[in-house]
Amino acid sequence: MKNIILQWTFLLVRGHLREKSSNTITPGKPLFDSYLRSGCGDDQSPESERLSFAEHACNGLPSCLLKNRPMEPDVCFNFCRYHNKGFFIIQGNDCYCTTYYTPNTITAGCLWLCEGDRTQRCGGPKAGSTFAMHRSGDSEDEAALSLKMAEEGQTNLAEATGKLDAQVKSLRNMAKAWNFECGSRPAVCNYDDLWWRASDTLVNYSRSVEKVRHEISDAVTELTHAQANLTDETYGIMEKASDVAKKMSITSETAAQSISAEVEGPTKELQSLDESSSAHLFIELGDTEKQWHAICDLEILHQMSGLEFSALEETKAAEVPEIPPPPETTPAPTAMPSAMPTEMPTAMPTEIPTDAPTEMPAEKNVMSDGPMDDEMYDDYDDPFGDDEPFPEDEANDWGDGGGDGEWEAFEDGDEFDDDWFLHHKKTKTLGAKNARKAKHHHKRHKKRHHHHHKHHPSLIQKRHHLRRVHAHHQSQKGVPKIREQAFAWCINHRDCVGFNMQTRSDGVFGVQFLTKKGLITPDDRIAEAIPIFHISEDKIASMEFESIGCFAKKAFMGNNGYGPTKVHVYKDLIVK
């Protein structure tokens, strides 16, 4: 009898536990990710389809975090989203989930403000606010994506801010280093004001986005914390943090782009120009052979200052280190050898050996008097747009200045080849008696090549052209990219007659494009002159500048509208 009682007791307890487990909610992964308000009315759905928040929110416990929160749509949603019901209804502080509802719409029936959110309605005396739940995706995956977007936005904003800070620092250092006495012509000495103002503009803009930097940092921190402490009751907290992080990622990306535009904008017009070969159209003022450079004291047409874009990119790489690759099975050497092999040269030779040939072999020297290859010449582009010889070379042993006259017989449009050249080179030594025979042979040669229509310049023109190309390329060696771009900017602006440029080793530069306003007429001259400050290379080095110079258009120096332009040294700037 005792065993029978124990068996019945066990069955009753097991049945009670089963019954309790059917009414106890054990949430797992949320089934719904969002909700929408669908109306207000008196729900007529049966009680059997409803799941009460008050009874099941804490899985049978008297209290929990979710139940301690004041009622609002988010609180009820975070309870019902774990159950396959589809709808939830709120009436005051009461909330339940339901599989379906039969609305009996009551106009203006939902008048009560939600206790947890006074901006929303939570039913009324005779009606409940109805909400429909939706499956829009996996909340955890969406949160992970939002975190990734927020971190990328935070990184891009940090990179842009790093560029801005670097440019501010470089501009201010350049302004501090610009220190010398100008006397009665203070305009040049005040260039540092231009750089201070440019740096102040950047600092003010940085302050305007300071709030965004703090907000994106907080959003990343909160979402990271929500993911690390995710429970059944904190899914809603994670989703809210995910939404905030997603919005802040967009805001931070916009802020990063605006900072980049603010940093690069003032010099973008200049630094976007191609490096055109315009250096031959300018002349650097000052006695550069004696290591004296110039600062021209003319009115400024336009000025720009900032870091070269290449220096900005280096700043970006320094601010955001790359993620190291995974280690390989075979470890790489951790350091370079302590010494280079003795048989490897450690540097290029500083001097050309004295026994090195100074000219090309005679048979390949394009500057010699020997025959030239037309195909080689065709590969050259004339940067000057003409084939006119230099004036000083017009009188030479090949033409009117002292030849035998044979070359006058070769007219424009005639075909040039080595056979014709060698023939005339031989006939030059035969004297005047064979001139008629040579002329007759030349006419037959022209007739034999009448089908050629391509114009080939004369040998003299080829020589002149190659000399100018060689001199042009020699003049281009070592010209900094930013100066080439300044040449192009000045050429493209009619009122620009030249520019001052200052550069430093960290990539910061200042350039002042000049007009002709400010020319003076010295007492001992008739022609107008550019007033300049002569600055020694020692002074430039003591100020920690890489270069300082003034570059004027050759055309303006040749004629400023009233005659040639001269230079008047106002003051020498030296190390004291």
Secondary structure, 3 states (H helix, E strand, C coil): CHHHHHHHHHHHHHHHHHHHHHHCCCCCCCCCCEEEEEEEECCCCCHHHEEEHHHHCCCCCCCCHHHHCCCCHHHHHHHHCCCCCCEEEEECCEEEEECCCCCCECCCCCCCECCCCCCCECCCCCCEEEEEEECCCCHHHHHHHHHHHHHHHHHHHHHHHHHHHHHHHHHHHHHHHCCCCCCCCCCHHHHHHHHHHHHHHHHHHHHHCHHHHHHHHHHHHHHHHHHHCCCCCCHHHHHHHHHHHHHHHHHHHHHHHHHHHHHHHHHHHHHCCCCCCCHHHEEECCCHHHCEEEEECCCEEEEEEEECHHHHHHHHHHHCCCCCCCCCCCCCCCCCCCCCCCCCCCCCCCCCCCCCCCCCCHHHCCCCCCCCCHHHHHCCCCCCCCCCCCHHHCCCCCCCCCCCCHHHHCCCCCCCCHHHHHHHHHHCCCCHHHHHHHHHHHHHHHHHCCCCCCCCCCHHHHHHHHHHHHHHHHHHCCCCHHHHHHHHHHHCCCCCCEEEEEECCCCEEEEEEECCCCCECCCCCCCCEEEEEEEEHHHHHHCCCCEEEEEEEHHHHHCCCCCCCEEEEEEEECCC
